[in-house]
Amino acid sequence: MSKAIVRPLESRDFEALMRLEEDVFAATGESTLGPYYIRLCCEFFAESCFLAEVDGEPVGYLLSFVNRGEAYCTTLAVIPRFQRSRVTLELLRAFMRRIVDHVDVCWFTVTEDNVAARSLHAMLGARETEVRSEFYGKGDKRIVSRIDRATFEALRPKYERLGLVERRVEAPVSGEHLRASLSEVASPSTPRSRSRARCPAPTVTAGRTCGG
Ligand SMILES: CC(C)(COP(=O)(O)OP(=O)(O)OC[C@H]1O[C@@H](n2cnc3c(N)ncnc32)[C@H](O)[C@@H]1OP(=O)(O)O)[C@@H](O)C(=O)NCCC(=O)NCCS
């Protein structure tokens, strides 16, 4: 299988998204998102919504919304032919890179019987916190799960190992820090430990661009 290309939505993706909704959700008897919703995703929330293509064919998508430090991932879907492949991971990678350093909470909703989606949320560190009744209409029941900031930090090494986010890199030593270190060498009376405490190497996060 060729590698999946995942990118933020564009205006021209409207038709493809509508078709994917049919192929994934309508095909299993579930309701689909309407054209207004899909149009909004393509035009106004494109930087947190992603399309996966294999050899130019749209095969999966992830829709999410970021607002005041919170992300809400509403849809993750891959057409059956490409499920159990790397497409899902590639979509999650784009999503995690978009949110991990930008939000304090990420939440998902899922039906109890959706084992695959619940398993993916758990893999990302989401904790199931409540069940909401009538969430998407009469009789609808959703589990709400959340990843909080502390979990994002605690699981950062795992995300990096899985390639979901970029590795954090140490900041290069600045000229000022270098000069301080050199003067320390030149002046042996200065205790090393004190000098270190004065000039800690700052840690920065690489790759803060949106959209993966
Ligand atoms: C949710 C979805 C994107 C997962 O895609 P996928 O390619 O099957 O995901 P993966 O292969 O990475 O599998 C994820 C996990 O679910 C498990 N899983 C996948 N399909 C499963 C199934 N039919 N039954 C039980 N477990 C399943 C996998 O074993 C894996 O768990 P593991 O990491 O413990 O092994 C895909 O199933 C889908 O598009 N479903 C329809 C749309 C949907 O319901 N989306 C979620 C709500 S919006």
Ligand as a Chemical Component Dictionary entry (heavy atoms), coordinates in Angstrom:
data_LIG
# 
_chem_comp.id                   LIG 
_chem_comp.type                 NON-POLYMER 
_chem_comp.pdbx_formal_charge   0 
_chem_comp.three_letter_code    LIG 
# 
loop_
_chem_comp_atom.comp_id 
_chem_comp_atom.atom_id 
_chem_comp_atom.alt_atom_id 
_chem_comp_atom.type_symbol 
_chem_comp_atom.charge 
_chem_comp_atom.model_Cartn_x 
_chem_comp_atom.model_Cartn_y 
_chem_comp_atom.model_Cartn_z 
_chem_comp_atom.pdbx_ordinal 
LIG C1  C1  C 0 -12.511 3.890  14.446 1  
LIG C2  C2  C 0 -11.689 3.517  13.232 2  
LIG C3  C3  C 0 -11.187 4.761  12.550 3  
LIG C4  C4  C 0 -10.491 2.690  13.725 4  
LIG O1  O1  O 0 -9.739  2.407  12.612 5  
LIG P1  P1  P 0 -8.846  1.119  12.500 6  
LIG O2  O2  O 0 -7.987  1.315  11.317 7  
LIG O3  O3  O 0 -9.676  -0.081 12.584 8  
LIG O4  O4  O 0 -7.974  1.251  13.821 9  
LIG P2  P2  P 0 -6.807  0.312  14.281 10 
LIG O5  O5  O 0 -6.518  -0.782 13.301 11 
LIG O6  O6  O 0 -5.683  1.203  14.681 12 
LIG O7  O7  O 0 -7.432  -0.362 15.542 13 
LIG C5  C5  C 0 -7.574  0.360  16.710 14 
LIG C6  C6  C 0 -7.857  -0.599 17.838 15 
LIG O8  O8  O 0 -9.164  -1.106 17.755 16 
LIG C7  C7  C 0 -9.142  -2.523 17.615 17 
LIG N1  N1  N 0 -10.144 -2.815 16.607 18 
LIG C8  C8  C 0 -10.180 -2.352 15.359 19 
LIG N2  N2  N 0 -11.292 -2.811 14.737 20 
LIG C9  C9  C 0 -11.937 -3.565 15.650 21 
LIG C10 C10 C 0 -13.143 -4.306 15.621 22 
LIG N3  N3  N 0 -13.912 -4.373 14.536 23 
LIG N4  N4  N 0 -13.513 -4.964 16.743 24 
LIG C11 C11 C 0 -12.756 -4.920 17.836 25 
LIG N5  N5  N 0 -11.607 -4.223 17.911 26 
LIG C12 C12 C 0 -11.209 -3.571 16.832 27 
LIG C13 C13 C 0 -7.748  -2.857 17.156 28 
LIG O9  O9  O 0 -7.383  -4.153 17.539 29 
LIG C14 C14 C 0 -6.945  -1.812 17.848 30 
LIG O10 O10 O 0 -6.783  -2.131 19.199 31 
LIG P3  P3  P 0 -5.368  -2.534 19.760 32 
LIG O11 O11 O 0 -4.504  -1.317 19.575 33 
LIG O12 O12 O 0 -5.658  -2.836 21.172 34 
LIG O13 O13 O 0 -4.931  -3.672 18.924 35 
LIG C15 C15 C 0 -12.478 2.648  12.227 36 
LIG O14 O14 O 0 -12.883 1.482  12.870 37 
LIG C16 C16 C 0 -13.683 3.344  11.631 38 
LIG O15 O15 O 0 -13.576 4.140  10.709 39 
LIG N6  N6  N 0 -14.873 3.051  12.165 40 
LIG C17 C17 C 0 -16.121 3.625  11.666 41 
LIG C18 C18 C 0 -16.280 5.054  12.090 42 
LIG C19 C19 C 0 -16.298 5.210  13.578 43 
LIG O16 O16 O 0 -17.010 4.501  14.269 44 
LIG N7  N7  N 0 -15.509 6.170  14.092 45 
LIG C20 C20 C 0 -15.396 6.444  15.509 46 
LIG C21 C21 C 0 -16.425 7.347  16.020 47 
LIG S1  S1  S 0 -16.484 8.888  15.197 48 
# 
loop_
_chem_comp_bond.comp_id 
_chem_comp_bond.atom_id_1 
_chem_comp_bond.atom_id_2 
_chem_comp_bond.value_order 
_chem_comp_bond.pdbx_ordinal 
LIG C1  C2  SING 1  
LIG C2  C3  SING 2  
LIG C2  C4  SING 3  
LIG C2  C15 SING 4  
LIG C4  O1  SING 5  
LIG O1  P1  SING 6  
LIG P1  O2  DOUB 7  
LIG P1  O3  SING 8  
LIG P1  O4  SING 9  
LIG O4  P2  SING 10 
LIG P2  O5  DOUB 11 
LIG P2  O6  SING 12 
LIG P2  O7  SING 13 
LIG O7  C5  SING 14 
LIG C5  C6  SING 15 
LIG C6  O8  SING 16 
LIG C6  C14 SING 17 
LIG O8  C7  SING 18 
LIG C7  N1  SING 19 
LIG C7  C13 SING 20 
LIG N1  C8  SING 21 
LIG N1  C12 SING 22 
LIG C8  N2  DOUB 23 
LIG N2  C9  SING 24 
LIG C9  C10 SING 25 
LIG C9  C12 DOUB 26 
LIG C10 N3  SING 27 
LIG C10 N4  DOUB 28 
LIG N4  C11 SING 29 
LIG C11 N5  DOUB 30 
LIG N5  C12 SING 31 
LIG C13 O9  SING 32 
LIG C13 C14 SING 33 
LIG C14 O10 SING 34 
LIG O10 P3  SING 35 
LIG P3  O11 DOUB 36 
LIG P3  O12 SING 37 
LIG P3  O13 SING 38 
LIG C15 O14 SING 39 
LIG C15 C16 SING 40 
LIG C16 O15 DOUB 41 
LIG C16 N6  SING 42 
LIG N6  C17 SING 43 
LIG C17 C18 SING 44 
LIG C18 C19 SING 45 
LIG C19 O16 DOUB 46 
LIG C19 N7  SING 47 
LIG N7  C20 SING 48 
LIG C20 C21 SING 49 
LIG C21 S1  SING 50 
# 
